[in-house]
Amino acid sequence: MAQVDIAGSISASRRANGRIAPVTVNSFLFKHPVFVGDLLSFYADIVKTGNTSVTVYVEVWVQRMRLQDEVVKVTEATLTYVATDRDCRPRMLPSID
Ligand SMILES: CC(C)(COP(=O)(O)OP(=O)(O)OC[C@H]1O[C@@H](n2cnc3c(N)ncnc32)[C@H](O)[C@@H]1OP(=O)(O)O)[C@@H](O)C(=O)NCCC(=O)NCCS
């Protein structure tokens, strides 16, 4: 879950061009187990932006250590982050040029 948060926060922080705070985990689905030795890949997409918030959908895929042809989506989650200022208050997202 911590790694999903890191993946999501990278996209959100780039969009916010700075400091962010996670405000909510909208959904978190563990579809298949992760085993020791699995190679994990995280894919994050921004699905919604508001005035100060960025919502990110994160998928986690594994390549199994012993069955390298098998690639499985194990987890998906949606998290919302808020752009914050130095005083940890919400700030407007920068416009996209
Ligand atoms: C994140 C934080 C700065 C937001 O401050 P706030 O006063 O609650 O913010 P607001 O009510 O003005 O809402 C700010 C944005 O968050 C969104 N938001 C707030 N609560 C939400 C919720 N439960 N679900 C989805 N979005 C939410 C609002 O819709 C708003 O988005 P918008 O500006 O794009 O419309 C504040 O709640 C906070 O500091 N929380 C603690 C964060 C933290 O410690 N996270 C670590 C968890 S391990």
The ligand as an SDF file (V2000), in Angstrom:
LIG
                    3D

 48 50  0  0  0  0  0  0  0  0999 V2000
   -5.3180   17.4380    2.8480 C   0  0  0  0  0  0  0  0  0  0  0  0
   -5.7750   18.6610    3.6320 C   0  0  0  0  0  0  0  0  0  0  0  0
   -4.6810   19.7240    3.5980 C   0  0  0  0  0  0  0  0  0  0  0  0
   -7.0280   19.2170    2.9670 C   0  0  0  0  0  0  0  0  0  0  0  0
   -7.4730   20.2720    3.7700 O   0  0  0  0  0  0  0  0  0  0  0  0
   -9.0610   20.5200    3.9120 P   0  0  0  0  0  0  0  0  0  0  0  0
   -9.2640   21.7880    4.6540 O   0  0  0  0  0  0  0  0  0  0  0  0
   -9.6770   19.2690    4.4290 O   0  0  0  0  0  0  0  0  0  0  0  0
   -9.4050   20.7310    2.4010 O   0  0  0  0  0  0  0  0  0  0  0  0
  -10.7470   21.1760    1.6800 P   0  0  0  0  0  0  0  0  0  0  0  0
  -11.9670   20.7700    2.4350 O   0  0  0  0  0  0  0  0  0  0  0  0
  -10.5770   22.6340    1.3100 O   0  0  0  0  0  0  0  0  0  0  0  0
  -10.6540   20.2810    0.3580 O   0  0  0  0  0  0  0  0  0  0  0  0
   -9.5090   20.3810   -0.4720 C   0  0  0  0  0  0  0  0  0  0  0  0
   -9.7160   19.4400   -1.6260 C   0  0  0  0  0  0  0  0  0  0  0  0
   -9.7360   18.1100   -1.1450 O   0  0  0  0  0  0  0  0  0  0  0  0
  -10.9220   17.4640   -1.5880 C   0  0  0  0  0  0  0  0  0  0  0  0
  -11.3500   16.5500   -0.5460 N   0  0  0  0  0  0  0  0  0  0  0  0
  -11.4370   16.8060    0.7680 C   0  0  0  0  0  0  0  0  0  0  0  0
  -11.8920   15.7000    1.4110 N   0  0  0  0  0  0  0  0  0  0  0  0
  -12.0860   14.7640    0.4620 C   0  0  0  0  0  0  0  0  0  0  0  0
  -12.5330   13.4390    0.4890 C   0  0  0  0  0  0  0  0  0  0  0  0
  -12.9030   12.8330    1.6450 N   0  0  0  0  0  0  0  0  0  0  0  0
  -12.6160   12.7550   -0.6760 N   0  0  0  0  0  0  0  0  0  0  0  0
  -12.2570   13.3490   -1.8410 C   0  0  0  0  0  0  0  0  0  0  0  0
  -11.8000   14.6220   -1.9370 N   0  0  0  0  0  0  0  0  0  0  0  0
  -11.7310   15.3120   -0.7850 C   0  0  0  0  0  0  0  0  0  0  0  0
  -11.9340   18.5860   -1.7890 C   0  0  0  0  0  0  0  0  0  0  0  0
  -12.9410   18.1690   -2.6820 O   0  0  0  0  0  0  0  0  0  0  0  0
  -11.0440   19.6610   -2.3530 C   0  0  0  0  0  0  0  0  0  0  0  0
  -10.7780   19.3990   -3.7110 O   0  0  0  0  0  0  0  0  0  0  0  0
  -10.9530   20.5460   -4.8570 P   0  0  0  0  0  0  0  0  0  0  0  0
  -10.3050   21.8000   -4.3400 O   0  0  0  0  0  0  0  0  0  0  0  0
  -10.2080   19.9870   -6.0390 O   0  0  0  0  0  0  0  0  0  0  0  0
  -12.4090   20.6890   -5.0740 O   0  0  0  0  0  0  0  0  0  0  0  0
   -6.1230   18.3190    5.1200 C   0  0  0  0  0  0  0  0  0  0  0  0
   -7.3330   17.5540    5.1370 O   0  0  0  0  0  0  0  0  0  0  0  0
   -5.0210   17.5480    5.7750 C   0  0  0  0  0  0  0  0  0  0  0  0
   -3.9850   18.1020    6.1090 O   0  0  0  0  0  0  0  0  0  0  0  0
   -5.2330   16.2260    5.9610 N   0  0  0  0  0  0  0  0  0  0  0  0
   -4.1920   15.3810    6.5040 C   0  0  0  0  0  0  0  0  0  0  0  0
   -3.3470   14.8500    5.3520 C   0  0  0  0  0  0  0  0  0  0  0  0
   -2.4140   13.7620    5.8320 C   0  0  0  0  0  0  0  0  0  0  0  0
   -1.8540   13.8420    6.9130 O   0  0  0  0  0  0  0  0  0  0  0  0
   -2.2640   12.7470    5.0030 N   0  0  0  0  0  0  0  0  0  0  0  0
   -1.4060   11.6420    5.3400 C   0  0  0  0  0  0  0  0  0  0  0  0
   -2.2350   10.4320    5.5890 C   0  0  0  0  0  0  0  0  0  0  0  0
   -1.1810    9.0620    5.9960 S   0  0  0  0  0  0  0  0  0  0  0  0
  1  2  1  0
  2  3  1  0
  2  4  1  0
  2 36  1  0
  4  5  1  0
  5  6  1  0
  6  7  2  0
  6  8  1  0
  6  9  1  0
  9 10  1  0
 10 11  2  0
 10 12  1  0
 10 13  1  0
 13 14  1  0
 14 15  1  0
 15 16  1  0
 15 30  1  0
 16 17  1  0
 17 18  1  0
 17 28  1  0
 18 19  1  0
 18 27  1  0
 19 20  2  0
 20 21  1  0
 21 22  1  0
 21 27  2  0
 22 23  1  0
 22 24  2  0
 24 25  1  0
 25 26  2  0
 26 27  1  0
 28 29  1  0
 28 30  1  0
 30 31  1  0
 31 32  1  0
 32 33  2  0
 32 34  1  0
 32 35  1  0
 36 37  1  0
 36 38  1  0
 38 39  2  0
 38 40  1  0
 40 41  1  0
 41 42  1  0
 42 43  1  0
 43 44  2  0
 43 45  1  0
 45 46  1  0
 46 47  1  0
 47 48  1  0
M  END
$$$$
